[in-house]
């Protein structure tokens, strides 16, 4: 166990840089905060490089079997590294998992995320896709960064539970259709009520940007545009909530 | 139209205080930001007291028929009043709507919010309850403030669409049961799969705190505890997403 006391220590400065997307992409690493996420990372076999704990933080014995370097820091340094208001005493530098080559298969179930901009929404959507038992998530251009601290925390560990791949969604869409997987775009108008969607084993659902929804180019190529019925006076639902309602509705069609 | 230029103007100082719950409760007013919320407020007959716009903001003609006092301020003052990163050029001081006396009725559909702490979650939950066409929302103790700026913005206007009442949830629960409205608590364990809940016209659904869920005292008194099946490896769903899935599932039982 190594101890760092100075805020100007080079490692501290380096790890803090991981708050930026640029540095995460340059190094292929990202930060994990809190014992729950670190537990999930270890359980899934993710590679932790450094684990930084506050003085008096109690490490679990199983964690110490892992290969990372362990560092202890005072509370003031934990505050510098943390992106939350109440740091939980442990932060890790984790290697980004390798993107799987091909995750599409017959009768598979997928979510396409087309330009969701809020990291909290993206993380919650991934957590929801995990709950619904999907086989993978595709992130299209203009979508929030998967390794943004807020995204990672909002997944509550689901980032380690299912394949998540950056991909051109137009390509992913035609790949699905070659496998006879129907692709459903969410839409507010000119769409089929989700309850009327025919039975299907596999599917791909496309959810879109908070303001503008799924881009027309994808809607036009989709097998069907689907919508959630609105029974009250709201104009639309939050994109994470809509994803949950639609995925559990499609789950029923199997 | 009155013009304010100085940051030390007494009205500016007073309105900025509405960022705090204490001042909102003392004055019975709260802030609304952005044209969409102001449109919704006017459409629902809410009483706007002051409307503050940035120079060059284009007011809609219909809005000018309302009774508020209109103020113009420079961008630097709008920034002081705003609670968002990108102010949208218009903020209003709005009177809190009077709480309706009694909203429970036979076969009605209600949501109880038991200690949801994040204002963004609370606002999203209210927007979802509106979409699902509920007859009202009860906010229990320990729940985020309905008039917090983040809550209000997350409702996307639904705060003006359905009755929302602060109430002791134990009392609300027994009131429902006297009307033969079944009350369902969400629960992660020892609960009936939502798909197995019997047909029902009316219902009350209780959703709980992000960390600890619905308090045991309410679960024990409920007609039934219900859960969302998890098909993947996630431990639970975000509370707003869970609310959406459950409300749309219960909608099907009618």
Interface residues (C-beta under 8 A of the other chain):
Chain A: X120 X124 X127 X128 X129 X130 X131 X132 X133 X134 X154 X156 X157 X158 X161 X162 X195 X228 X230 X231 X232 X233 X234 X235 X236 X237 X238 X240 X241 X242 X243 X244 X245 X248 X249 X251 X252
Chain B: X120 X124 X127 X128 X129 X130 X131 X132 X133 X134 X154 X156 X157 X158 X161 X162 X195 X228 X230 X231 X232 X233 X234 X235 X236 X237 X238 X240 X241 X242 X243 X244 X245 X248 X249 X251 X252
